Amino acid sequence: MISHIFNEGIRMFDYFIQFNIKILLVLVVFGFLMGRARQSAWQNFSRNARGYFLLDLFNLIGTPVHELSHLIFALIFGYHIDSVCLYRRVKTARNNGGTLGYVKMHYEGSGLLHSLRRDTGLFFVGVGPLLLPPLLLFLIGRLLPASLQALPGAFQSGTDSFFKALQQLGGTDIIIMFAYLYVIISVSMNMELSRQDLHMAAKGLLVLELLFLFVSVFAHLLGCNLDTFIDFLFQWNLLIASIGIICGLTFNLISLISS
């Protein structure tokens, strides 16, 4: 009897453990690595005018997407927006505490439900730049011409198939491909979490853990299988994390060479 209860308890908390390892841990590690790469590149590029131009070029799309990610989650969780700045040039930002953009907000309401909504919102507002930008890139990718959407499949089939697919691209397809690559790099380079973002997310971490626990327990009691859903989020996070980290390291390498 005791053994049966123990085994049931282990199964009940299996989803809870998966949520923390496969989703939360990936987001935290990814955000930390991106932040370190970004800060290093910022310092190297800031040594000359050409570096400022490159930073502004890649921040032009990425920074507004970053701040809009905060803004959208703030609105979803009922925060009142005080002021928003979606973009600043690097030189301007250096004279304003290094902040390229910001979303200032506050929450009104009291009581247990409001507290839960506020604290849960803090986590999602904080990590928003790691959640919404990948979705944006996915949606944009679905709008690409069929010839470009076929490239990932051709790459998986081997280098020969991939290069044959590249050779079949028209002039317009090539322009769209490079534009999309620019958007990917720009957005990925701005998916890092600032200290303020991490501090904000940490405030809502306890409520998120309680939410994970609640979902895990009820999924087990109701016989719901969340393995496929969790694995999908895990693989998607790894894919975006890999792209972001590769872009960040490449950007950092270019900054070292140019400086």
C-alpha positions, 0 to 999 in steps of 0.5 A, spaced: 500 500 500 505 504 501 509 502 495 503 504 491 502 511 494 509 512 493 509 510 486 503 514 484 506 520 488 512 519 483 508 519 477 504 525 479 510 529 480 513 527 473 510 532 469 512 538 474 519 535 474 519 536 466 516 543 466 522 545 470 527 542 466 525 542 459 522 548 459 524 553 465 531 551 465 532 552 458 529 559 458 533 561 464 540 558 461 538 561 454 537 568 457 543 568 461 548 566 455 544 571 450 545 576 455 553 575 456 554 574 448 550 581 447 554 585 453 561 583 450 559 584 443 556 591 445 562 593 449 567 591 443 562 594 437 562 601 442 569 602 440 568 605 433 563 609 429 562 603 424 560 598 430 555 603 433 552 603 426 552 595 426 548 595 433 543 600 430 542 596 424 541 590 428 537 593 434 532 597 429 527 591 428 530 587 434 529 592 440 522 594 438 520 586 438 523 585 445 519 591 448 513 589 445 514 582 448 514 585 455 508 590 453 503 584 450 504 580 456 503 586 461 496 587 457 494 580 457 495 580 465 492 587 466 498 591 468 496 599 466 502 602 462 505 608 464 510 609 458 513 605 453 519 607 449 520 601 443 527 604 440 533 608 442 540 609 438 546 606 441 549 612 443 542 615 446 541 609 450 549 610 453 547 616 455 540 614 459 543 608 463 544 603 457 537 602 456 535 601 448 527 601 450 523 600 456 516 599 458 514 602 465 507 599 468 504 598 474 498 593 477 492 596 480 487 591 485 488 587 491 486 580 494 488 573 492 486 573 485 489 579 483 496 577 487 496 571 483 495 574 477 500 580 478 505 575 480 504 570 475 504 576 470 511 578 472 514 572 470 511 572 463 512 579 462 520 578 464 521 572 460 516 575 454 522 576 449 524 569 450 517 567 448 513 571 443 519 573 438 520 565 436 512 565 435 513 571 430 519 568 426 515 562 426 509 566 423 513 570 418 516 563 416 509 561 414 508 567 409 515 565 405 514 563 398 514 555 398 521 555 395 524 558 401 519 553 406 522 547 402 529 549 404 529 546 411 527 539 408 532 540 403 537 541 408 535 535 412 536 531 406 543 532 405 548 538 402 546 536 395 539 537 395 540 543 399 544 546 394 540 544 388 534 547 392 538 554 392 540 554 385 532 553 383 531 560 387 529 566 383 532 573 384 526 575 388 526 569 393 534 570 394 532 577 396 526 575 401 531 570 404 536 575 406 531 579 408 528 574 413 535 572 415 536 579 417 530 579 421 532 572 424 539 575 426 536 582 429 530 579 433 535 573 436 540 578 438 535 582 442 532 576 445 536 576 451 534 578 458 536 584 462 537 584 469 531 588 470 527 582 466 530 577 470 529 580 477 522 581 474 521 574 472 524 572 479 518 575 483 513 571 479 517 564 479 514 562 486 507 563 483 509 559 476 512 553 480 505 553 484 502 553 477 506 547 474 505 543 480 497 545 479 497 543 472 501 536 474 497 534 479 490 535 475 493 532 469 495 526 473 488 525 476 484 526 470 489 521 466 491 527 461 498 525 457 502 532 457 508 528 454 507 530 447 506 537 449 512 538 453 516 535 448 514 539 443 515 546 447 522 543 449 524 541 442 521 548 440 525 552 445 532 548 443 531 550 436 530 557 438 535 557 443 540 554 438 539 559 433 539 565 438 546 563 441 549 561 434 547 568 432 550 571 438 556 568 438 557 570 431 555 577 432 560 577 438 566 574 433 564 579 428 565 585 434 572 582 436 574 582 429 572 589 427 575 592 434 
